[in-house]
Amino acid sequence: MSEKQSAWKSPWVRGWLGLLVVFVCANMVMIYLAVTKNPSLVVEDYYERGQDYEQNMLKRRAARPDWEMRVRPPKRTEVGQPALFGFEVKDAAGAPVTPDDVVFYAYRPSGAEHDFSAPMRAVRAGYYEADIAFPLLGVWDILISVKNGEQELNAPYRLSAGVN
């Protein structure tokens, strides 16, 4: 007859118990770090700063012109090859707008060392173009900034350079 074997000697029970111990220890370490380390994300006057931010946003929205802005990207963007980007800006009635300055900004989400900008040239009233060559393969965040006097409006766009 076989003797009754203890469940604690089974490798499956020991493995699950080991995983449970590792999980509990990792959570205890994360809780300890969350309590003892200050991320410096909390400020003393958070309520007043929030109200001030809301007031500033309401002022910006009230002063913002009702423009329609559209980024016109090329069909395909290859790395290292210039591609023609277009940008169109119209007022609420659909008439072309001629702002003071239009600038193309490209930001790399994975690192700021390859970010760049380029001025866009006016082709006709309300339409601007720039030849842009991306230095690296991957995702880029595009921001076209339109300045008109003291106001600055932005049109965002995201693309993948060199990816089908």
Number of C-alpha atoms within 10 A of each C-alpha: 3 4 5 6 8 7 10 10 9 10 10 11 12 13 11 11 13 12 12 12 12 12 11 12 12 12 12 12 11 12 11 11 11 11 10 9 8 9 8 6 5 8 8 7 8 10 10 10 12 11 11 12 12 12 12 12 12 12 11 12 11 10 10 12 12 12 16 16 20 16 18 15 16 10 8 13 22 17 16 14 12 13 18 15 18 20 22 17 22 18 15 12 9 10 13 17 18 19 16 10 15 23 18 23 17 22 18 16 12 10 8 10 8 13 15 14 14 14 16 21 16 17 12 11 14 17 20 21 22 19 15 19 15 21 14 15 14 15 16 20 15 19 19 23 18 20 16 14 9 6 12 13 15 15 16 14 15 13 15 17 19 16 12 7
